[in-house]
């Protein structure tokens, strides 16, 4: 299977949604993707964020593919889940 842009765009990414305040104290919504720590998309409403984050995701994936970056997929083991005390000798 070719892992091209279409392949990655159709994966079930782990979305992290939240709200915060901008520099003027106005609320906004953001969407992050667990598997792509550098990804964040912001909008004034959660509906707009959900509607439009894929445009930015597509651009980010295009750059990652072009640069030959590793793209962690949903379901790949997360380094944060490793029990490092058990994995390291002499612990």
GUZAGU-911988 format. One record per residue: x, y, z of N, C-alpha, C in turn; residue in three letters. Coordinates in Angstrom, 3 decimals. Example, Ala and Ser with C-alpha at 12.3 -4.5 7.8 and 13.67 -1.06 7.14 Angstrom:
BEGIN
R / 13.190 / -5.690 / 7.800 / 12.300 / -4.500 / 7.800 / 13.200 / -3.300 / 7.800 / Ala
R / 12.850 / -2.250 / 7.080 / 13.670 / -1.060 / 7.140 / 12.900 / 0.030 / 7.870 / Ser
END
This chain:
BEGIN
R / 0.844 / -1.190 / 0.000 / 0.000 / 0.000 / 0.000 / 0.887 / 1.250 / 0.000 / Unk
R / 0.564 / 2.188 / -0.864 / 1.291 / 3.437 / -0.934 / 0.776 / 4.396 / 0.133 / Unk
R / 1.690 / 4.857 / 0.952 / 1.311 / 5.812 / 2.003 / 1.529 / 7.222 / 1.465 / Unk
R / 0.534 / 7.671 / 0.710 / 0.587 / 8.998 / 0.122 / -0.326 / 9.945 / 0.900 / Unk
R / -0.502 / 11.138 / 0.397 / -1.315 / 12.148 / 1.068 / -2.739 / 11.661 / 1.309 / Unk
R / -3.344 / 11.024 / 0.309 / -4.715 / 10.522 / 0.478 / -4.787 / 9.490 / 1.593 / Unk
R / -3.789 / 8.615 / 1.665 / -3.747 / 7.610 / 2.728 / -3.789 / 8.292 / 4.095 / Unk
R / -2.892 / 9.259 / 4.293 / -2.812 / 9.926 / 5.596 / -4.044 / 10.778 / 5.900 / Unk
R / -4.614 / 11.401 / 4.891 / -5.801 / 12.243 / 5.126 / -7.002 / 11.410 / 5.574 / Unk
R / -7.022 / 10.132 / 5.251 / -8.158 / 9.288 / 5.593 / -7.974 / 8.478 / 6.873 / Unk
R / -6.894 / 8.723 / 7.605 / -6.698 / 8.028 / 8.873 / -7.592 / 8.636 / 9.956 / Unk
R / -7.877 / 7.861 / 10.983 / -8.685 / 8.324 / 12.114 / -7.746 / 8.927 / 13.165 / Unk
R / -7.374 / 10.174 / 12.949 / -6.445 / 10.869 / 13.842 / -7.082 / 11.064 / 15.213 / Unk
R / -6.248 / 11.098 / 16.240 / -6.716 / 11.349 / 17.605 / -6.764 / 12.856 / 17.819 / Unk
R / -7.972 / 13.428 / 17.796 / -8.133 / 14.869 / 17.951 / -8.202 / 15.238 / 19.428 / Unk
R / -7.528 / 16.317 / 19.768 / -7.592 / 16.894 / 21.104 / -8.200 / 18.278 / 20.931 / Unk
R / -9.387 / 18.466 / 21.492 / -10.083 / 19.744 / 21.346 / -10.068 / 20.473 / 22.678 / Unk
R / -9.940 / 21.777 / 22.603 / -9.952 / 22.567 / 23.827 / -10.257 / 24.018 / 23.539 / Unk
R / -10.311 / 24.786 / 24.598 / -10.571 / 26.217 / 24.475 / -9.541 / 26.982 / 25.298 / Unk
R / -9.272 / 28.199 / 24.876 / -8.315 / 29.053 / 25.564 / -8.701 / 30.503 / 25.276 / Unk
R / -7.922 / 31.413 / 25.814 / -8.162 / 32.839 / 25.585 / -7.030 / 33.418 / 24.754 / Unk
R / -7.377 / 34.314 / 23.820 / -6.339 / 34.974 / 23.043 / -5.726 / 36.110 / 23.866 / Unk
R / -4.821 / 36.881 / 23.265 / -4.120 / 37.950 / 23.983 / -5.051 / 39.053 / 24.474 / Unk
R / -6.240 / 39.152 / 23.874 / -7.222 / 40.160 / 24.283 / -8.260 / 39.604 / 25.249 / Unk
R / -8.104 / 38.353 / 25.649 / -9.049 / 37.746 / 26.586 / -10.281 / 37.151 / 25.926 / Unk
R / -10.279 / 37.056 / 24.603 / -11.410 / 36.479 / 23.880 / -11.226 / 34.961 / 23.752 / Unk
R / -12.286 / 34.188 / 23.951 / -12.156 / 32.727 / 23.848 / -12.016 / 32.267 / 22.400 / Unk
R / -11.276 / 31.186 / 22.233 / -11.182 / 30.530 / 20.934 / -11.068 / 29.029 / 21.179 / Unk
R / -11.326 / 28.246 / 20.151 / -11.231 / 26.786 / 20.210 / -10.014 / 26.333 / 19.433 / Unk
R / -9.402 / 25.257 / 19.881 / -8.283 / 24.700 / 19.146 / -8.468 / 23.198 / 18.965 / Unk
R / -7.815 / 22.692 / 17.938 / -7.753 / 21.258 / 17.688 / -6.277 / 20.917 / 17.513 / Unk
R / -5.837 / 19.938 / 18.279 / -4.499 / 19.382 / 18.125 / -4.662 / 17.926 / 17.698 / Unk
R / -3.604 / 17.348 / 17.178 / -3.616 / 15.942 / 16.797 / -2.521 / 15.248 / 17.592 / Unk
R / -2.919 / 14.271 / 18.385 / -1.994 / 13.581 / 19.280 / -0.777 / 13.037 / 18.541 / Unk
R / -0.992 / 12.453 / 17.378 / 0.082 / 11.818 / 16.639 / 1.019 / 12.812 / 15.950 / Unk
R / 0.593 / 14.064 / 15.814 / 1.416 / 15.095 / 15.168 / 1.550 / 16.256 / 16.159 / Unk
R / 2.511 / 16.174 / 17.087 / 2.620 / 17.174 / 18.157 / 2.755 / 18.617 / 17.674 / Unk
R / 3.268 / 18.826 / 16.468 / 3.444 / 20.190 / 15.972 / 2.175 / 20.766 / 15.353 / Unk
R / 1.081 / 19.997 / 15.315 / -0.151 / 20.456 / 14.669 / -1.074 / 21.139 / 15.670 / Unk
R / -1.564 / 22.313 / 15.295 / -2.606 / 23.002 / 16.067 / -3.395 / 23.885 / 15.107 / Unk
R / -4.705 / 23.893 / 15.280 / -5.578 / 24.734 / 14.454 / -6.534 / 25.460 / 15.388 / Unk
R / -6.716 / 26.747 / 15.184 / -7.571 / 27.557 / 16.057 / -8.688 / 28.228 / 15.254 / Unk
R / -9.834 / 28.408 / 15.932 / -10.976 / 29.090 / 15.320 / -11.830 / 29.704 / 16.432 / Unk
R / -12.731 / 30.595 / 16.050 / -13.580 / 31.264 / 17.044 / -14.635 / 30.347 / 17.637 / Unk
R / -15.023 / 29.300 / 16.904 / -16.012 / 28.352 / 17.418 / -15.519 / 26.934 / 17.170 / Unk
R / -16.005 / 25.992 / 17.960 / -15.612 / 24.597 / 17.761 / -16.128 / 24.085 / 16.420 / Unk
R / -17.280 / 24.578 / 15.997 / -17.829 / 24.154 / 14.707 / -16.890 / 24.551 / 13.566 / Unk
R / -16.376 / 25.784 / 13.611 / -15.452 / 26.246 / 12.565 / -14.138 / 25.485 / 12.629 / Unk
R / -13.678 / 25.191 / 13.845 / -12.431 / 24.436 / 13.991 / -12.583 / 23.048 / 13.381 / Unk
R / -13.688 / 22.380 / 13.695 / -13.928 / 21.032 / 13.163 / -14.112 / 21.054 / 11.648 / Unk
R / -14.721 / 22.116 / 11.157 / -15.006 / 22.235 / 9.725 / -13.741 / 22.482 / 8.910 / Unk
R / -12.751 / 23.167 / 9.499 / -11.620 / 23.657 / 8.706 / -10.245 / 23.099 / 9.055 / Unk
R / -10.107 / 22.318 / 10.133 / -8.761 / 21.876 / 10.520 / -8.105 / 20.987 / 9.458 / Unk
R / -8.907 / 20.282 / 8.665 / -8.331 / 19.362 / 7.679 / -7.566 / 20.097 / 6.578 / Unk
R / -7.912 / 21.353 / 6.317 / -7.160 / 22.126 / 5.321 / -5.721 / 22.307 / 5.788 / Unk
R / -5.558 / 22.647 / 7.069 / -4.218 / 22.828 / 7.616 / -3.510 / 21.482 / 7.752 / Unk
R / -4.253 / 20.437 / 8.142 / -3.670 / 19.106 / 8.248 / -3.089 / 18.676 / 6.898 / Unk
R / -3.819 / 18.926 / 5.829 / -3.355 / 18.557 / 4.492 / -2.038 / 19.251 / 4.163 / Unk
R / -1.943 / 20.547 / 4.461 / -0.708 / 21.291 / 4.192 / 0.452 / 20.745 / 5.023 / Unk
R / 0.181 / 20.460 / 6.295 / 1.242 / 19.941 / 7.159 / 1.714 / 18.572 / 6.684 / Unk
R / 0.782 / 17.694 / 6.326 / 1.160 / 16.374 / 5.839 / 1.947 / 16.467 / 4.530 / Unk
R / 1.565 / 17.386 / 3.659 / 2.291 / 17.576 / 2.402 / 3.749 / 17.936 / 2.688 / Unk
R / 3.961 / 18.847 / 3.637 / 5.326 / 19.252 / 3.993 / 6.094 / 18.103 / 4.629 / Unk
R / 5.435 / 17.358 / 5.507 / 6.097 / 16.237 / 6.166 / 6.509 / 15.171 / 5.152 / Unk
R / 5.644 / 14.882 / 4.197 / 5.959 / 13.903 / 3.158 / 7.100 / 14.405 / 2.276 / Unk
R / 7.045 / 15.677 / 1.911 / 8.075 / 16.268 / 1.063 / 9.443 / 16.239 / 1.749 / Unk
R / 9.443 / 16.473 / 3.066 / 10.689 / 16.501 / 3.828 / 11.144 / 15.111 / 4.273 / Unk
R / 10.331 / 14.092 / 3.993 / 10.686 / 12.735 / 4.388 / 10.587 / 12.491 / 5.884 / Unk
R / 9.782 / 13.308 / 6.571 / 9.609 / 13.138 / 8.014 / 8.796 / 11.889 / 8.317 / Unk
R / 9.096 / 11.275 / 9.456 / 8.302 / 10.141 / 9.896 / 6.943 / 10.655 / 10.354 / Unk
R / 5.889 / 10.001 / 9.918 / 4.535 / 10.376 / 10.308 / 3.985 / 9.249 / 11.169 / Unk
R / 3.823 / 9.546 / 12.458 / 3.278 / 8.550 / 13.375 / 1.793 / 8.417 / 13.110 / Unk
R / 1.325 / 7.191 / 12.975 / -0.077 / 6.947 / 12.654 / -0.868 / 6.600 / 13.905 / Unk
R / -2.183 / 6.826 / 13.864 / -3.022 / 6.413 / 14.985 / -2.812 / 4.929 / 15.265 / Unk
R / -2.631 / 4.595 / 16.537 / -2.419 / 3.203 / 16.920 / -0.956 / 2.837 / 17.055 / Unk
R / -0.043 / 3.673 / 16.499 / 1.380 / 3.417 / 16.703 / 1.691 / 3.605 / 18.183 / Unk
R / 2.647 / 2.832 / 18.683 / 2.997 / 2.930 / 20.098 / 3.530 / 4.311 / 20.401 / Unk
R / 3.065 / 4.868 / 21.485 / 3.467 / 6.191 / 21.928 / 4.638 / 6.042 / 22.890 / Unk
R / 5.723 / 6.770 / 22.645 / 6.888 / 6.698 / 23.530 / 6.520 / 7.011 / 24.967 / Unk
R / 5.514 / 7.860 / 25.169 / 5.106 / 8.222 / 26.519 / 4.483 / 7.044 / 27.253 / Unk
R / 4.066 / 6.006 / 26.538 / 3.442 / 4.846 / 27.144 / 4.455 / 3.791 / 27.594 / Unk
R / 5.726 / 4.002 / 27.284 / 6.753 / 3.023 / 27.624 / 7.083 / 3.141 / 29.120 / Unk
R / 7.162 / 2.003 / 29.805 / 7.562 / 1.964 / 31.208 / 9.089 / 1.950 / 31.230 / Unk
R / 9.684 / 3.140 / 31.281 / 11.142 / 3.259 / 31.173 / 11.865 / 2.628 / 32.357 / Unk
R / 11.256 / 2.618 / 33.527 / 11.905 / 1.983 / 34.693 / 12.104 / 0.502 / 34.448 / Unk
R / 11.124 / -0.155 / 33.840 / 11.228 / -1.588 / 33.562 / 12.144 / -1.842 / 32.358 / Unk
R / 12.188 / -0.905 / 31.427 / 12.960 / -1.092 / 30.212 / 14.466 / -0.879 / 30.430 / Unk
R / 14.819 / -0.076 / 31.423 / 16.235 / 0.237 / 31.664 / 16.848 / -0.782 / 32.623 / Unk
R / 18.023 / -1.317 / 32.291 / 18.668 / -2.274 / 33.203 / 19.164 / -1.590 / 34.469 / Unk
R / 19.134 / -2.337 / 35.550 / 19.663 / -1.832 / 36.810 / 18.754 / -0.851 / 37.508 / Unk
R / 17.476 / -0.794 / 37.098 / 16.543 / 0.176 / 37.661 / 16.038 / -0.221 / 38.938 / Unk
END
